[in-house]
Amino acid sequence: MKYEIIGWTEYDNYHFEVGENSYAVINVLIDEIKRNGYSFTGRHHQESAFCAPVFNDGKLRKFSATDFGAIMAEAYGFRGKYDYSRYAFCTSNPKDPIYVRPTQKVDKNKIVEAEMLVEEYTVEATAQQCQDAQNGTVVIADAPELRFIDAGDRLILRSKSGEQRYKIREIEKEKDLPEEQINEYMYIAYMTLSKEQQKVVEERYLNAPTLLRLTVDRIG
């Protein structure tokens, strides 16, 4: 989707419809944070002026304090399972980052119709992926050029037999790991592991390839 942030407002501004917090939305938010040097917490996001983003689809995005903390942490390169805590809540610790919050008001003139945001993504596909897509679900490797792919976008699967066009209905992300190793990461806090073992589990998960599971509808 051709998303962009057109300004910031209050978390409880009921003049804006609340939109979905998709992966594409989160990536746009991360880029905006990095580009402007913003640094504030999930509590700021929920309780302070100009800390909740409005996108050019005209919708406000709201996050929990911990989810927003994770987004801010990822923007600054902290990807650990509990790194959200760096930015989830305000503290008086002098070692905390200096807070830099947005001041940009929402420019409603930049709101566009939903269809104007739609993008097309072409992916080289195997015969099996093409068959899977015809049955409604296809799994593809994540890639930098797919950072902004979202529900409603168009997917073109290109193979030796030609091209197939689809409308994306839903996107889920998953790690290309055995279920046992995924569960180790998810439930690491409940396992008896040394710090070294925890580090191995965490790094294995974070460094594993990411897959996109797409629910799609055939076009044409």
HELIX and SHEET records of a PDB file:
HELIX    1   1 TYR A   23  ASN A   36  1                                  14    
HELIX    2   2 GLY A   42  GLU A   47  1                                   6    
HELIX    3   3 ALA A   65  ALA A   75  1                                  11    
HELIX    4   4 ASP A   83  ARG A   86  5                                   4    
HELIX    5   5 LYS A  108  LYS A  110  5                                   3    
HELIX    6   6 ALA A  114  LEU A  117  5                                   4    
HELIX    7   7 ALA A  127  GLN A  134  1                                   8    
HELIX    8   8 PRO A  144  LEU A  146  5                                   3    
HELIX    9   9 GLU A  179  MET A  186  1                                   8    
HELIX   10  10 ILE A  188  TYR A  190  5                                   3    
HELIX   11  11 LYS A  195  ASN A  207  1                                  13    
SHEET    1   A 2 ILE A   5  THR A   9  0                                        
SHEET    2   A 2 ALA A  52  PHE A  55 -1                                        
SHEET    1   B 2 GLU A  17  VAL A  18  0                                        
SHEET    2   B 2 LYS A  59  LEU A  60  1                                        
SHEET    1   C 5 GLU A 120  GLU A 124  0                                        
SHEET    2   C 5 ARG A 154  SER A 159  1                                        
SHEET    3   C 5 GLY A 162  LYS A 175 -1                                        
SHEET    4   C 5 THR A 210  ARG A 218 -1                                        
SHEET    5   C 5 THR A 137  ALA A 141 -1                                        
END                                                                             
